[in-house]
Every structure is written in C-alpha cells, then in structure tokens.
Amino acid sequence: MPNVKPHEPKDELTNTKNITAQPYSHKMAQKKTEYQTLEDQSKNQKLLETVMIDQLNRCAISAPDQDPSAPSHHEPGMSRGQVRHLHQSKVKTTGTFTEQLLAQRVRFGARVLSRNGHDALRELTGFFFVVDNSLTIYEYRQFGKSAKAMPFISRGSYCHLRGRRKGQQYTLTDIMPGNTLMFRTDDQRSLPETIQELGVASLRLTDVDNEAKEKILLNQVRPSEKDNEWSKLHAPKSQREYNDLQILTEIQGEIRLRIKKRGIRTVTGLGKYFRQLDRSGDGTLDENELQQALSEFRIEIPPQKFDEIWQVLDQNGDGVLDYGEFMRGFIGEMNEFRKMVIRKAFQKLDSSKRGMITMSNMAKFYNASKHPQVLAGECSAQEALNDLMDSFDHCCHTGEVTYTEFEEYYEGLSVGIETDDQFVSTLKSTWGI
C-alpha cells in the first residue's frame, strides 16, 4: 500500500468570499487583457491563413473535375512524381463545394488530455466543417521569433470511440467546451510519438466560436426561441446519457461539498497515491484499488452508489479505469476557463517548455504578498508561501513539479472557490500573469 496519508484537517487558504481588497487592479487587468487580446487575434489570424491555404490546396488538388490521369495522393506501387501537385491543378474548379466548406466552419480550441506535461501544454486550434461533418486540428508552435500552424489531426469525418454514442459520427453539437474528442492514433501521421504510442488521442475542447456556431445552427430560428432551441440541440441524446449525467452530477456535488475545506490535500494526495500504485505506468487501476483510494482519503461512498458510477465510467467493461478519468468522474473538475489561466501561470515558469518547473522557481516567482487572504489580513505572506510549498513536499526529492502536479494543486484549490472571477484574480495576482 502506498505510504500516502491525508494530512491532519486544517482549513486551507481558499476562503475568498469576504475579501474587499482588489488584489489585481482594474487598470492593470485591462491593459494586460488588451495586450492578450491583440496577441490572440494575431495568433488566430495566422492559424486561419494557414488552414485556409492548406484546405484550399487540398480541395483544389482533389476536386473531381481535375485531370484524372494525375492522382491526387500517393498509392502503393507509384513512383515519385506521379502525384498531382497544386501547380498541376486548376485553381478554380466548377463546383462550389470548396466555397461552402470554408464558409460554413466553426473554430475551436483544444488541449491534449495527457500526464505528459509537454503534450498537455500544446496549443491546438481546430475547425469543424459543417458541409461534410469533417474537422481538422492544427498545433500552434513558436520557432524563435516566428510561429507556424502545424497539422495535428488531418481533416476527416470521425466517430465517437467510447460512451453511449460509440460509432456515431461527430456533429457540430459535439463541438462545445468541456467535451472530449477521441482519435485513433494509427490514422494520424502528424502526431508526436508520445501521443502516437497511446493508441487513442483524447483532446478536450477548451473554447468554441459560438457566434459562428449559432449562425449555422439557429439561422432559421426566431430570436425569442433561440435559447430554448440551443438547449435542446445540446441536451443528452438519449435517456441513458441523461441518466449517466445525473448520476455523475449528483456524486460530484456530494464529494466536492465534503472536501471543500481540504480540496488541495485531497486532490494532490490522491494524485500521488495513484501514481505510486501505478507500477506498470499505463495510468490504469482496477476497481478495488480505486475504491480503496477513496477510503484512504475519507471519501466514503455506499457500495451500491459506487457500482452505479463505475458502470457509467467503465462502459467498455474491462474492469480498469484511467485514474485521471476516475478523478474527473468522481470529483469533477474545474471549467476550461480556469484551466486556461492555470496553463498560462505554468507556462510563465516553464520557459524551456519541458512540462516541468523547479520548486525554487515557484518560490521565487510566487508573489505571496498579493494573495487575497494576505491582503485581507488573514495570514502573512510567509504563511501563504509556506502553504503553497508544503503542498508540493512530495516533489522535494526531485526538486521539480510536473504540470499534472501543478494542475492538481489548483484543482483542489478550485473546489473551495465559488466564482471564476475570484479564482482567476487569485492566480493573476500571485503569479503576475
């Protein structure tokens, strides 16, 4: 049994309800927001230009009215030079498919669900094309002073790989923040080796261009009926899906209420506990191991209730679960807006982009004097800093903190902070982002 025990109960520094001081000035926030907005706009424009050129080239090359004697893609047995390139293709084709494809698109952001910090921090942007229910995803990468959008998931129509809708095609209503899209890696040549070897790449959607999405989905709907129609389109597709959602929502609410004052210790402790149990390194544990973990951290769930939740999460029936998926299912997780701010804080410290930061850098850059509770006179700056560093005492033997461990700390902190504004203000103030 891993030697990981929960600390003695003590209220964590998460109470921000009655804070009257403004730790992050409005002018400073506005200035940084304007700069970030311009930076994001520039980034999105570069991505859009790359995608449009790429997809136009592909559509032109593969259009049905091109010269059929020159194939548009390589086939077994073909010699070099036989594939038709853009300069051999008619730039303008007779069909309107390309125009429709590019006009009816919805942009979305995504991130990789991975314990590999470098992969988890990859910046992904995708486009869903409504004409043929296809999608493509690119990675935004910085090369010195220049930046490029590199192919990540090739354009195609993909299906749900798990869950109640396994085998059904992804549609535009699946493109919403918090949803997870899965892709078999053996079909993708552009994926890095660390993701390729997983067999399935799981990508969490972080943000969506809802304005473009609404224009497509609600184009013929009266303004007074749009909210109701939007809700219907994004509701569970079956009674079984609805029941699954109800079961998870209920248990997550109960557990988060129980651990509200010990969220950091519980989430970081469980993370460490699971990693020590995972001797094979594949990230999966069986039902008994996961149930024992909950008991170790004083999260008691009646056996019948545990079985119900297990049936929802283990829908392929193999008797094991990824422990990250288990934690997200039982405890829930913060929304993607909060996670975006956490990634920005980590990236500020991770200049080498290894997905790992040093504890010395954390102590150096953490501005404890700006912590909301320090400003409110509830604790000293040194106490706030000690509280942070003590939460990573299990990292002392290496002196380094992975992105997963950093995110777990803030996942626990998030449990005790009710509003996004309070949570974001705390991170922006203490990390200066």
N, C-alpha and C positions, 0 to 999 in steps of 0.2 A: 504493500500500500504506500503510495507516495506520501512523503512527510510534509504535507501542506495542511496547516490548520488555520482556520479563521482567527483573526486577532480578537482580543477581548473587545466587547462592544464599547464604542465611543463614537459620539456624533462626529461626522466628517464635516469638513469645511465646504458645505454645499448650500447652506441656507442663505438665499439672496432675496428673500421676499420683502424684507423691511429696509432695504438699503436705499438711502435718499441721495447719497453722493453719486456723481456721474463719473465713473472711472475712465470713460472713453469719451472725450469731449466731442460735441456735435460737429464743430468746425473741422477737427482732425478726421473724424469719421467720414464727413462729407468729402473732404479733399482726397482721402485715400480711396473712397468709393468711386469718385470721378476718374481717378487715375486707373483704377482697376477696370472700370467700365470701358475706357478707351483701349486698354490693353486687351481685354476680352474681345472687343469689337474687331480689333486688328487681327487677332488670332482667328476668330471665326471667319473673317473675310478671306484670309489665306487658305483656310481649310475649304471654304466654299469654292474658291477659284480652282484649287487642286482637284476637288471632287468633280466639279462641272467639266473641266478639261478631260479628266480621266474617263468619266462616263460618256461624254460626247465622242471621244475617240473610240471607245469600245462599241458604242451603238453604231457609229458610222462604219466601223470595220465589219461588224457582224450583221448589218442590215441585209434583209433578204434580196434587195434589188442590186446588190453589188455583184461584181464579176464572180460567178460560181466556180470558175476554174482555179481561183486562188483562195484556198481555205483560210478562214479567219483565225483558226487555232491549230496548234500542233497535234498531230495524230501519230500513233505508233507506225514506225517504218518510214516516216517522212524525212527527207534530208533537209539540211539547213537552207534557208532562203525561200522555202515553199510557202511559208505563212504570209498572208497578205498583211501589209502594214498600212498605217494611216495614209502615207503618201501615195499608195496604190488604190486608195478608196475614193469614191465620190464624196465630197464634203457635204453636199446636200442630197438627201435621198427623197423619194417620192412620198414616203409615209410620214405620218405625224406622230408616230409612237415616241420618238426621242423627245419631241417638244412636250408631249403630255407627261412623259416620265419625269422630266426635270422640273416641270411646272408644279406637279402635284407631289411635293415632297415635304417631309417633316423632319427637322433636325432634332437630334437628342444627344445628350452627354452620357457617358458610361464609364464604369471603372471595373477592374478585374477583382473578383472575389478570390483572394489568394492569401496564404500565410507568408508568401514571399513578398517582403516589403517593396522591393524594386518593382515587381509586377503590380502590386496593389496601388502604386502611385502613378501608373501610366495614365496619361491624359488621352481619353478616347472620345471621338465625336462620330456619330453615325447619322445616316439619312435613311428614312423609310419612304419607299416609292409606292404610292397607292395604286398606280395603274396595274401593276402585276404583283402587289403584295411582296415586293422584294426589299432587301435592305443591304446596306454596306456600312462598314465601320473603318475609320482611319485613326491612326495614332499621331498626335501632335508631338513632334520631337524637336528639341533645340540642339543645334550643332554650332557651338560657339556663338557668334552673333547672328547666324541665320537660323531659320526654322523651316521645317518641312512637315507635310502631312503624308505619312507613310501608310500603305494598305495594311489592314489588320484582319478584318473579316471580308472576304470577297463578296461581291453582290450576288444575291440569290434569294430564293424563297426557302424559308426554314420552318421547321415544326417544333412544337413542344417536345422535349425529350423525357420529361417526367411529369408527375402530377395527374390530375383528373382529365386534363386535355392532351395527354400524351398522343402524339401522332397528328394532332390538328395543327394547321398552319398558323403562324404568327400573323396577326392582322394589326391594323392601326390602333385599335383599342388596347392592344397589349403594350403599346409604347406609352408608358406612364412612369413617373418617378417611383422608385421602390420596387418595381418589377425586375425579375431576373430572366435574362435570355440565355439559353444554353446552346452551344455549338459543338459538334464533334470535331475534334482537332485534326483527325486524319484527312479531313476535307480541306484544310486550310494550310497553304504553303507559307504564308507570311507571318505566322505566329512564332514568337521566340521559343526556343527549345524548352525553357522552364514551364511554359504553358502547354506546349505540344505534348509533353510527356504525361500530362494529366488525363488525356483521353477525352475529356469534356471541358470546354472553357465556359465558365459561368460569369456573365457580365451583368452587373447591376446598373440599371438606368438611374442617372443622377438628376437630370433635368430634361425638359421637353419644351419645344417651341409650341406652346398651347394655342397661340394665336393662329398659326398656320394649320394646326390640327383642327381647331374649331371651324375654320373656314371650309375645310373639306368635309367634316362630319356633320356640321349643322348648317350647311349652306341653304337648305330649303326649309329650315325650321323657323317659326316665328320667334322673335326676341323674347316674348313672355314665356315661351315653352323651352327655351334653350337649357336652363339649369336642370330641369326635370329630365329632358332627353339625354343630356350629358351623363347624369347619374345612371340612367337606365343602360346606356351603352357600356359603362364601366362597372356595372354590377356583376357579381358572380354569375357564370354562365349556366350553372346547374344547381339543384338543391344540395347535392353532395358538396360542391365547392362552398356554398353558403354555410353549410353545417361545419365544414372544416374551419372556415374563418371565424365562426362564432366560438368554437372550442378553443382556438389559439388566442383569440382576443380576451376571452374570459380568464384563462390561466395566466396570461402575461400581466393582466391588470392586477390579479391577486398577488403574484410574486413581486412585482415592482412595488406594490404598496408595502409588502413585508420587508423588503430590503432597502427601502427609501433612505434610511439613515446609515446604511452600511453598504451602499451600492459599490463604491470603489473596492472595498475589501472583498466583497463577494465576487464581483466580475473578474478582477485581477487574480484572485485566489483560485477561482475555477479554471481560468486560462492556464495558470501554472500547473494546477493539478492534472488537467487533461494532457498537457504536453509531456508530463512525466509518465503518465500511463501509456501514452502512445509510443511504445517501444519500436514498432515497425516503421513509424514515421509517415504512414499513409493518411493520418488525420482522422481515422475512423475508430470508434469504440462500440462495444456491444451494449445491449440493453441493461444488463446488470451493472456494468461499470459506470454507465451514465446515471443510473438510479442511485448508486452508492455515492456518487459525487454530490448529488443534491442533498443527500442525508448528511454528508460530511460538513456541508455549509449551511446546515439548519434550514433547508428548504423542503419541508415535509409536504408530500403530495399523496393523497389516498391512492392505493394500488389501482383501483378502477379508473380513476381520473388519469393516472399515468399511462395506463393501457390505451385509453382513448386518444391521448395526444400522440403516443407512439405510433398508432395506426395512421394518423394523419401525416406524420413526418416520414415514416418508413413505408412509403407506398409501393416500393418495389419488393418489399418483403424479404430482404436479405439479412435482416437481424442486426445490422450495424448502421451507424449514422456518422457523418462528418460532425465532429464536436462543435465546429463553428456553426453549422446548421442547427445543431441541437440547442445551442445557447440562444440563437436568434429565434427559434421556435418556442422555447420555454420562457425566456426572459424578455424577448422582444429586442428591439434595437432603436437607437435614435434615428431621426429622419435624415434624409440625404443632405439637407441644408446644413445641419450641424456637422455632418461628416466632412462636408466640403471645407469648412473652417478648420477642422482638425488637420486635414491634409495640408492646408496652407501653413499651419503652425509647424508641422513636422518638416515640411519642405524647406522652411526657413533655416532649420538646424541641419538638415541633411544636404549640405552643399555638394557632396560627392555623388548624391543620388544612389546610394547603396541600399536604401531602405532600412538604415540603421544609424543611430546617433549615439554620441557618448554622454554619459551621465555628467561629466564635467562641463560639457557644453550646455546641458539642460540647466544646471545650477548657475552657469554664467549668464545665460540669456533670459532666464525666468525673472521677470520684474515683480517680485512678491509685494513690493510696496503699492502696486496698482491693483492688488487683489481686492475685490469688493468688500470682503469682511475686514481686511486691514483698514481700508478707507472708512469703514463703519465703526472702527474702534473695537471690534470683537476679538481680534487677535493681533499679534505683532507680525511684521514682515518675516522675521526669522522663523516664527512658528508656521507661517504659511509655506515657506520654502521647505522646512523640515517635513511638513505633512506631505508635500509633493514627493520629495526624495525618498521618504520612508516607504512610500507606495511602490517604489522600484527597488527595494532592498534585495529582491531575488535576482536582480541583474548585477549585483556588486561583483560577483566572481568574474564577469567578463568586462564590466565597466561600460557595457553598451546596451541600448534599448532598441528593440526592433519596432517596426511600425505597428505590428499586431499588438505588442505590449502597450505601446503609447495609446493606441485607439481603445484598448480595453480599459485603460485608466479613465479616459474621458467618457466611455460608455457607462462606466459606473457613476461618474460624476453627473452625467446627464439624467440619471434616474431621479436625483434629488433636486433638479432644477426644472421648473414647470414650463417656462416660456423660452422660445428661441432667442428673443432679444436678450434675456438675462444670460443665457448660455454663451451666446456669441460675444456679448460685451466682456464677459469674464476672460475668454480666450484672447480677444483682441487687446485687452488691457495688459494682461500678464505676458503675452508673447510679442506685443508690438506689431501685430500684423494688420 
